[in-house]
């Protein structure tokens, strides 16, 4: 009887030890770090991420891409585009975008770049840094704005890590309307005060 109790106790110790080791091994495996984009955009003195007077909450989606595709000429790979889209959710499954901001042909290196042109193609090395602001209703475009050349317009790449794809920076720009929707309530000029962003190349969020 005594030997049977000792044997049962020994088996219990082995089971508990094995379970504890397996738990330690499971806990020791770190979860993968998923890149996350973020932006603090300020337009006409007000933040994009806010709760409106009607109680609707607005959010910002940030997308960042480069021209790293192997089929492209080597010189094309030194540029990126970054865009910010403002949206709200009427329900949990759909996003409704109503404002967008894009920056194209931005050199893929630390520096401050003056925004001079209208968007053409971010992967063409013969274009200059450019930007545009636009409004929409669901998938239908409405107003379109280009940078106002008499104002200070720039995008600054403050930090870039080509191993992780992280790009950090800030921008400031003033836009003048070049195309107006018949029912538009937007002003002729839109100003973005100093706004900061952190994004991973190839990540849309």
C-alpha positions as CSV (number, residue, x, y, z in Angstrom):
1,X,0.0,0.0,0.0
2,X,2.8,2.4,0.9
3,X,4.7,1.6,-2.3
4,X,1.6,2.2,-4.3
5,X,1.1,5.7,-2.7
6,X,4.8,6.6,-3.3
7,X,4.4,5.5,-7.0
8,X,1.2,7.5,-7.4
9,X,2.8,10.6,-5.8
10,X,5.9,10.3,-8.0
11,X,3.7,10.1,-11.1
12,X,1.9,13.2,-10.0
13,X,5.2,15.1,-9.5
14,X,6.2,14.1,-13.0
15,X,2.9,15.3,-14.5
16,X,3.0,18.7,-12.7
17,X,6.7,19.2,-13.6
18,X,6.0,18.5,-17.3
19,X,3.0,20.7,-17.4
20,X,4.9,23.6,-15.7
21,X,7.7,23.2,-18.2
22,X,5.3,23.2,-21.1
23,X,3.6,26.3,-19.7
24,X,7.0,28.1,-19.3
25,X,7.9,27.2,-22.9
26,X,4.6,28.5,-24.2
27,X,5.0,31.8,-22.2
28,X,8.6,32.2,-23.4
29,X,7.5,32.5,-27.0
30,X,7.0,36.3,-27.7
31,X,4.0,37.3,-29.8
32,X,4.9,38.8,-33.2
33,X,5.0,42.6,-33.2
34,X,2.5,43.9,-35.7
35,X,3.4,47.3,-37.2
36,X,0.9,50.0,-36.5
37,X,0.5,53.4,-38.2
38,X,-0.6,56.5,-36.4
39,X,-1.1,60.2,-37.2
40,X,-2.1,63.4,-35.3
41,X,-3.6,65.5,-38.1
42,X,-4.8,69.1,-37.5
43,X,-6.9,70.9,-40.1
44,X,-8.0,74.5,-39.7
45,X,-7.0,74.3,-36.0
46,X,-9.0,71.2,-35.2
47,X,-7.8,67.6,-34.9
48,X,-9.1,65.0,-37.3
49,X,-9.6,62.4,-34.6
50,X,-12.5,63.9,-32.7
51,X,-16.2,63.6,-31.7
52,X,-18.4,65.8,-33.8
53,X,-21.3,67.9,-32.6
54,X,-23.7,65.2,-33.7
55,X,-21.9,62.6,-31.6
56,X,-20.2,60.9,-34.5
57,X,-16.5,59.9,-33.8
58,X,-14.0,60.4,-36.7
59,X,-10.8,58.5,-37.2
60,X,-7.7,58.6,-39.4
61,X,-6.3,55.8,-41.6
62,X,-2.7,56.1,-42.6
63,X,-1.1,54.3,-45.6
64,X,2.5,54.3,-46.6
65,X,4.1,52.7,-49.7
66,X,7.3,52.9,-51.6
67,X,8.5,51.8,-55.1
68,X,10.5,48.8,-54.0
69,X,9.1,46.5,-56.7
70,X,12.0,44.6,-58.4
71,X,10.5,45.2,-61.9
72,X,11.0,48.9,-61.5
73,X,14.1,50.8,-62.3
74,X,16.5,51.0,-59.3
75,X,16.1,54.8,-59.1
76,X,12.4,54.4,-58.6
77,X,12.9,52.6,-55.3
78,X,14.1,55.8,-53.5
79,X,10.6,57.4,-53.3
80,X,7.5,56.9,-51.2
81,X,4.0,58.0,-50.9
82,X,1.9,58.5,-47.8
83,X,-1.7,59.2,-47.4
84,X,-4.2,60.0,-44.6
85,X,-7.9,59.4,-44.9
86,X,-10.5,60.6,-42.4
87,X,-13.5,58.4,-41.8
88,X,-16.3,57.6,-39.5
89,X,-18.3,54.4,-38.8
90,X,-22.0,54.2,-39.1
91,X,-21.8,50.6,-38.2
92,X,-19.1,48.1,-37.0
93,X,-18.3,46.7,-40.5
94,X,-18.1,49.7,-42.8
95,X,-15.9,52.8,-42.9
96,X,-17.1,55.9,-44.6
97,X,-14.3,58.2,-45.9
98,X,-15.0,61.9,-46.4
99,X,-11.6,63.6,-46.4
100,X,-8.2,62.6,-47.8
101,X,-4.7,63.9,-47.9
102,X,-1.9,62.5,-50.1
103,X,1.9,63.1,-50.4
104,X,3.7,61.8,-53.5
105,X,7.3,61.6,-54.8
106,X,8.8,62.0,-51.3
107,X,12.5,61.0,-51.2
108,X,13.1,57.9,-49.1
109,X,15.6,59.6,-46.8
110,X,15.8,61.9,-43.8
111,X,15.1,65.5,-44.9
112,X,12.5,68.3,-45.2
113,X,10.9,68.5,-48.6
114,X,9.0,71.4,-50.0
115,X,5.7,70.5,-51.7
116,X,5.7,72.2,-55.1
117,X,3.6,70.2,-57.5
118,X,0.3,68.5,-58.0
119,X,0.3,64.7,-57.7
120,X,1.4,62.7,-60.7
121,X,3.1,59.5,-59.8
122,X,5.1,58.7,-56.7
123,X,7.3,56.3,-58.5
124,X,8.7,58.6,-61.1
125,X,12.1,60.2,-60.2
126,X,11.5,63.1,-62.6
127,X,8.5,64.4,-60.5
128,X,8.8,66.7,-57.5
129,X,7.4,66.3,-54.0
130,X,3.7,67.0,-54.3
131,X,0.4,66.9,-52.3
132,X,-3.3,67.2,-52.6
133,X,-6.3,67.3,-50.3
134,X,-9.7,66.1,-51.4
135,X,-13.2,65.4,-50.1
136,X,-15.6,62.6,-50.9
137,X,-18.9,61.1,-50.1
138,X,-18.5,57.3,-49.7
139,X,-16.7,56.4,-53.0
140,X,-17.7,59.6,-54.9
141,X,-15.1,62.3,-55.2
142,X,-16.2,65.9,-54.5
143,X,-13.8,68.8,-53.8
144,X,-10.1,68.8,-54.8
145,X,-7.3,71.0,-53.6
146,X,-3.7,71.6,-54.5
147,X,-1.0,73.2,-52.4
148,X,-1.1,77.0,-52.4
149,X,2.4,78.0,-53.6
150,X,2.6,81.3,-51.7
151,X,2.4,79.5,-48.3
152,X,4.8,77.3,-46.5
153,X,4.2,73.7,-47.5
154,X,6.5,70.8,-46.5
155,X,6.8,67.2,-45.4
156,X,9.6,66.3,-43.1
157,X,11.0,62.7,-42.9
158,X,12.5,62.9,-39.4
159,X,13.4,59.2,-39.1
160,X,13.5,56.2,-41.4
161,X,14.5,52.6,-40.8
162,X,14.7,50.6,-44.0
163,X,15.1,47.3,-42.1
164,X,11.7,47.6,-40.4
165,X,10.1,50.1,-42.9
166,X,9.4,52.6,-40.2
167,X,9.0,56.2,-41.4
168,X,8.4,59.1,-38.9
169,X,7.8,62.7,-39.6
170,X,5.6,65.7,-39.8
171,X,4.0,68.0,-42.3
172,X,2.3,71.4,-42.7
173,X,0.5,72.7,-45.8
174,X,-2.1,75.1,-47.2
175,X,-4.4,74.0,-50.1
176,X,-6.5,76.0,-52.5
177,X,-9.5,74.5,-54.2
178,X,-9.2,73.6,-57.9
179,X,-12.4,71.6,-58.3
180,X,-15.7,72.2,-56.4
181,X,-18.7,69.9,-55.9
182,X,-22.1,71.6,-56.5
183,X,-23.2,70.9,-52.9
184,X,-19.8,71.6,-51.2
185,X,-19.8,73.4,-47.8
186,X,-16.0,73.5,-47.7
187,X,-14.0,76.8,-47.9
188,X,-11.8,77.8,-50.8
189,X,-8.7,77.4,-48.7
190,X,-7.8,74.7,-46.2
191,X,-4.9,74.8,-43.8
192,X,-3.1,71.9,-42.1
193,X,-1.1,73.0,-39.1
194,X,1.9,71.1,-38.0
195,X,0.9,67.4,-37.9
196,X,2.9,64.3,-37.0
197,X,2.8,60.7,-38.3
198,X,4.5,57.4,-37.7
199,X,4.0,54.7,-40.5
200,X,5.4,51.5,-41.8
201,X,6.1,51.1,-45.5
202,X,3.6,48.7,-47.0
203,X,1.1,48.9,-44.1
204,X,-2.4,50.3,-44.5
205,X,-4.3,51.0,-41.3
